[in-house]
Amino acid sequence: MRKPQQQGDVLLEPIDSLPVGEQKTIAKGRCVLAHGESGHFHVLENDEAELIQIGEKLLLKLGKQATLVHEEHKPQTLEPGIWEIGRVQEYDWFSKMQRRVID
């Protein structure tokens, strides 16, 4: 059973299938999931990895287990399947605004 994963400000949610819509392949093999504010990247290198965009959604399709790495965080092992990539959000109750967490 795949569970959601988080590495810094990157959130990965397992999904059962690709959403309907036009698919655009962003990368294959070496997939940069996010650029950190510190200049580091959340990167996954796997010959069976494909980074896809469908509408506003960024998705990772893995054919085999892979490791997500970042210089400032612990490596995360991802199981095969489809993962929706998001960014952690925080809500400021004083300003009543939601903003992306900066890593």
C-alpha positions as CSV (number, residue, x, y, z in Angstrom):
1,M,0.0,0.0,0.0
2,R,1.5,3.3,-1.1
3,K,1.3,6.2,1.4
4,P,1.7,9.9,0.8
5,Q,5.3,11.1,1.0
6,Q,6.8,14.5,1.8
7,Q,10.3,15.7,1.2
8,G,10.7,19.3,2.4
9,D,8.0,21.4,0.7
10,V,7.3,18.7,-1.9
11,L,4.3,16.5,-1.3
12,L,3.7,13.3,-3.3
13,E,0.2,11.7,-3.2
14,P,-0.3,8.2,-4.7
15,I,-3.2,8.1,-7.2
16,D,-4.7,5.0,-9.0
17,S,-4.7,6.3,-12.6
18,L,-3.7,9.3,-14.8
19,P,-6.4,11.9,-15.0
20,V,-8.2,12.6,-18.2
21,G,-6.6,15.2,-20.4
22,E,-3.8,16.0,-22.8
23,Q,-0.5,14.6,-21.5
24,K,2.7,16.5,-21.9
25,T,5.9,14.7,-21.1
26,I,8.3,17.0,-19.1
27,A,11.1,14.5,-18.5
28,K,12.1,10.9,-18.6
29,G,14.8,9.1,-16.6
30,R,16.1,12.1,-14.7
31,C,13.1,14.0,-13.3
32,V,13.4,17.3,-11.4
33,L,10.3,17.4,-9.3
34,A,10.9,20.9,-7.8
35,H,13.5,23.6,-7.6
36,G,14.3,24.6,-4.0
37,E,14.8,28.2,-2.9
38,S,18.3,27.3,-1.8
39,G,19.3,26.4,-5.4
40,H,19.0,22.6,-4.7
41,F,16.6,20.3,-6.6
42,H,14.3,17.5,-5.6
43,V,15.5,14.9,-8.1
44,L,14.6,11.3,-9.0
45,E,16.8,9.3,-11.4
46,N,15.3,6.1,-12.7
47,D,15.2,4.7,-16.2
48,E,11.5,3.9,-15.8
49,A,10.4,7.3,-14.5
50,E,8.4,9.8,-16.5
51,L,7.3,13.3,-15.4
52,I,4.0,14.3,-17.0
53,Q,1.8,17.4,-16.9
54,I,-1.9,17.1,-17.5
55,G,-3.6,20.5,-17.2
56,E,-2.4,22.0,-14.0
57,K,-1.4,18.7,-12.5
58,L,2.2,17.5,-12.3
59,L,2.5,13.7,-12.2
60,L,5.2,11.1,-11.8
61,K,4.8,7.7,-13.4
62,L,7.2,5.1,-12.0
63,G,7.7,1.6,-13.5
64,K,9.9,0.5,-10.6
65,Q,11.0,1.6,-7.1
66,A,13.0,4.8,-7.1
67,T,14.7,7.2,-4.6
68,L,14.0,10.9,-4.4
69,V,17.0,12.9,-3.3
70,H,17.8,16.5,-2.2
71,E,20.9,17.8,-0.6
72,E,19.2,19.1,2.5
73,H,16.7,16.2,3.1
74,K,16.6,12.5,3.8
75,P,16.2,10.4,0.7
76,Q,12.7,9.1,0.1
77,T,11.9,5.7,-1.5
78,L,8.9,5.8,-3.8
79,E,7.1,2.6,-4.9
80,P,6.1,2.0,-8.5
81,G,2.8,3.6,-9.7
82,I,1.5,7.1,-10.3
83,W,2.2,10.0,-7.9
84,E,0.7,13.5,-8.0
85,I,3.3,16.1,-7.1
86,G,2.2,19.1,-5.0
87,R,3.7,21.7,-2.8
88,V,3.0,22.0,0.9
89,Q,0.7,25.0,1.7
90,E,0.4,26.9,4.9
91,Y,-2.5,29.2,6.0
92,D,-1.9,32.5,7.8
93,W,-4.9,33.0,10.1
94,F,-4.1,36.7,10.7
95,S,-3.9,37.7,7.1
96,K,-6.4,35.0,6.0
97,M,-4.1,34.0,3.2
98,Q,-2.7,30.7,2.0
99,R,0.8,30.5,0.7
100,R,3.3,27.9,-0.5
101,V,5.9,26.7,2.0
102,I,9.4,27.7,0.9
103,D,12.1,25.1,1.2
